[in-house]
Amino acid sequence: MLTRVRVRAMNMQPPPPPGPAGVPGGLPPGYQAYGAGPQPQQGNSGKAVAGMVLSLVGLIPCFWLLQVPGLLGLIFGLLGMSETKNDARRGRGMAIAGVVIGILLLVGCVAGWIYFATNAECYRDGTTWRCVTD
């Protein structure tokens, strides 16, 4: 009979640490007190991350004349900036990077199209642009 008592005493877990005020014995890990709302998440803004990534994708040469990723990076960057103002979420720097890179890519794209359209030495041959140099 003495051995049973020892076995039970060895298998018992220590009591949980004291919990919030008014909760006797504390709560197991992962549980909240009744009436307590969920803890706010301070993760990165998904729109800010998307804006930066899309703007960086726009740097790939195959997108230089048609800047869809740069435009989407600009849009998502602006949405990410509005989501991260007043320190509501993290990622403001990524949103700003997405906006700046997106604007630069769009300006470069428009400048490229203006150059090709107004240069007399450049012509369109089917689906490609050809520029004659002397």
Sine and cosine of phi, psi and omega as CSV:
sin_phi,cos_phi,sin_psi,cos_psi,sin_omega,cos_omega
0.00,0.00,-0.55,0.84,0.01,-1.00
-0.92,0.38,-0.57,0.82,0.00,-1.00
-0.93,0.37,-0.56,0.83,0.04,-1.00
-0.90,0.43,-0.64,0.77,-0.01,-1.00
-0.91,0.42,-0.67,0.75,0.02,-1.00
-0.90,0.43,-0.66,0.75,0.01,-1.00
-0.89,0.46,-0.71,0.71,0.02,-1.00
-0.89,0.46,-0.64,0.77,-0.01,-1.00
-0.92,0.40,-0.57,0.82,0.01,-1.00
-0.97,0.26,-0.49,0.87,-0.03,-1.00
-0.99,0.12,-0.24,0.97,-0.04,-1.00
-0.96,0.28,0.66,-0.75,0.03,-1.00
-1.00,0.07,0.43,-0.90,0.04,-1.00
-0.92,0.38,0.44,-0.90,0.00,-1.00
-0.91,0.40,0.50,-0.87,0.00,-1.00
-0.92,0.39,0.38,-0.93,0.03,-1.00
-0.91,0.41,0.37,-0.93,-0.01,-1.00
-0.87,0.49,0.66,-0.75,-0.05,-1.00
-1.00,-0.06,-0.32,-0.95,0.01,-1.00
-0.89,0.45,0.32,-0.95,-0.02,-1.00
-0.84,0.54,0.70,-0.72,0.04,-1.00
1.00,-0.02,-0.06,1.00,0.01,-1.00
-0.92,-0.39,0.97,-0.24,-0.04,-1.00
-0.93,0.36,0.73,-0.69,0.08,-1.00
0.99,0.15,-0.13,0.99,0.02,-1.00
0.98,0.17,0.01,-1.00,-0.01,-1.00
-0.89,-0.46,0.52,-0.86,0.09,-1.00
-0.90,0.44,0.39,-0.92,0.00,-1.00
-0.86,0.51,0.66,-0.75,0.04,-1.00
1.00,-0.04,-0.09,1.00,-0.01,-1.00
-0.95,-0.32,0.46,-0.89,0.02,-1.00
-0.90,-0.44,0.39,-0.92,0.06,-1.00
-0.93,0.38,0.45,-0.89,0.01,-1.00
-0.87,0.49,0.73,-0.68,0.03,-1.00
1.00,0.04,-0.16,0.99,0.03,-1.00
-0.99,0.12,0.76,-0.65,-0.01,-1.00
-0.97,0.22,0.23,-0.97,0.03,-1.00
-0.91,0.41,0.51,-0.86,0.01,-1.00
-0.95,0.30,0.69,-0.72,0.00,-1.00
-0.92,0.40,0.64,-0.77,0.03,-1.00
-1.00,0.04,0.72,-0.69,0.02,-1.00
-0.94,-0.35,0.62,0.78,0.00,-1.00
-0.97,0.25,0.06,-1.00,0.04,-1.00
-0.94,0.33,0.52,-0.86,0.08,-1.00
-0.95,0.32,0.81,-0.58,0.01,-1.00
-0.90,0.44,-0.55,0.83,0.01,-1.00
-0.94,0.34,-0.58,0.81,0.04,-1.00
-0.92,0.40,-0.68,0.73,0.03,-1.00
-0.90,0.44,-0.70,0.72,0.00,-1.00
-0.89,0.46,-0.64,0.77,0.02,-1.00
-0.89,0.46,-0.69,0.72,0.00,-1.00
-0.93,0.38,-0.69,0.72,-0.03,-1.00
-0.90,0.43,-0.70,0.71,0.00,-1.00
-0.90,0.43,-0.62,0.79,0.05,-1.00
-0.91,0.42,-0.63,0.78,0.04,-1.00
-0.93,0.37,-0.56,0.83,0.07,-1.00
-0.90,0.44,-0.55,0.84,0.03,-1.00
-0.90,0.44,-0.26,0.96,0.04,-1.00
-0.97,0.24,-0.22,0.98,0.01,-1.00
-0.93,0.37,0.74,-0.67,-0.12,-0.99
-0.83,0.56,-0.49,0.87,-0.04,-1.00
-0.93,0.38,-0.23,0.97,0.01,-1.00
-0.97,-0.23,0.10,0.99,-0.13,-0.99
-0.91,0.41,-0.55,0.83,-0.02,-1.00
-1.00,-0.06,-0.23,0.97,0.06,-1.00
-0.70,-0.71,1.00,-0.08,-0.18,-0.98
-1.00,-0.01,0.89,0.45,0.11,-0.99
-0.93,0.36,-0.71,0.70,0.03,-1.00
-0.89,0.45,-0.60,0.80,0.03,-1.00
-0.90,0.44,-0.65,0.76,0.03,-1.00
-0.91,0.41,-0.70,0.71,0.04,-1.00
-0.91,0.41,-0.59,0.80,0.07,-1.00
-0.89,0.46,-0.64,0.77,0.05,-1.00
-0.90,0.44,-0.72,0.69,-0.02,-1.00
-0.89,0.45,-0.77,0.64,-0.01,-1.00
-0.92,0.39,-0.54,0.84,0.07,-1.00
-0.90,0.44,-0.67,0.74,0.05,-1.00
-0.91,0.42,-0.65,0.76,0.06,-1.00
-0.91,0.42,-0.62,0.78,0.05,-1.00
-0.92,0.40,-0.58,0.81,0.05,-1.00
-0.91,0.42,-0.64,0.77,0.03,-1.00
-0.94,0.35,-0.49,0.87,0.01,-1.00
-0.97,0.23,-0.40,0.91,-0.07,-1.00
-0.97,-0.24,0.06,1.00,0.01,-1.00
-0.95,0.32,0.39,-0.92,-0.06,-1.00
0.86,0.52,0.45,0.89,0.03,-1.00
0.81,0.59,0.54,0.84,0.05,-1.00
-0.92,0.39,-0.61,0.79,0.05,-1.00
-0.61,-0.79,0.25,-0.97,0.03,-1.00
-1.00,0.03,0.27,-0.96,0.08,-1.00
0.93,-0.38,0.26,0.97,-0.03,-1.00
-0.89,0.45,-0.62,0.79,0.02,-1.00
-0.89,0.45,-0.63,0.78,0.05,-1.00
-0.91,0.41,-0.62,0.78,0.01,-1.00
-0.91,0.42,-0.68,0.73,0.02,-1.00
-0.90,0.43,-0.65,0.76,0.04,-1.00
-0.88,0.47,-0.67,0.75,0.03,-1.00
-0.88,0.47,-0.65,0.76,0.00,-1.00
-0.93,0.38,-0.74,0.68,-0.06,-1.00
-0.90,0.43,-0.74,0.67,0.00,-1.00
-0.91,0.42,-0.64,0.77,0.03,-1.00
-0.88,0.48,-0.68,0.73,0.03,-1.00
-0.90,0.44,-0.71,0.71,0.01,-1.00
-0.88,0.48,-0.65,0.76,0.02,-1.00
-0.91,0.40,-0.66,0.75,0.01,-1.00
-0.92,0.38,-0.64,0.77,0.04,-1.00
-0.90,0.44,-0.68,0.74,0.05,-1.00
-0.90,0.44,-0.62,0.78,0.02,-1.00
-0.91,0.42,-0.72,0.70,0.01,-1.00
-0.90,0.43,-0.65,0.76,0.03,-1.00
-0.89,0.45,-0.64,0.77,0.05,-1.00
-0.89,0.47,-0.70,0.72,0.02,-1.00
-0.91,0.41,-0.63,0.78,0.05,-1.00
-0.90,0.43,-0.67,0.75,0.03,-1.00
-0.87,0.49,-0.75,0.66,-0.02,-1.00
-0.91,0.42,-0.60,0.80,-0.05,-1.00
-0.96,0.27,-0.51,0.86,-0.09,-1.00
-0.98,-0.20,-0.17,0.98,-0.03,-1.00
-0.99,0.12,0.81,-0.59,-0.04,-1.00
-0.95,0.30,-0.34,0.94,-0.03,-1.00
-1.00,0.02,-0.04,1.00,0.03,-1.00
-0.95,-0.32,0.70,-0.71,0.04,-1.00
-0.64,-0.77,0.33,-0.94,-0.01,-1.00
-0.99,-0.14,0.79,-0.61,0.00,-1.00
-0.88,-0.47,1.00,0.03,-0.05,-1.00
0.96,0.29,-0.93,-0.36,-0.03,-1.00
-0.97,-0.26,0.08,1.00,-0.03,-1.00
-0.86,-0.52,0.41,-0.91,0.10,-1.00
-0.99,-0.15,0.71,-0.71,0.03,-1.00
-0.83,-0.56,0.74,-0.68,0.06,-1.00
-0.88,-0.47,0.81,-0.59,-0.02,-1.00
-1.00,0.02,0.77,-0.64,0.06,-1.00
-0.87,-0.49,0.55,-0.84,-0.01,-1.00
-1.00,0.09,0.00,0.00,0.00,0.00
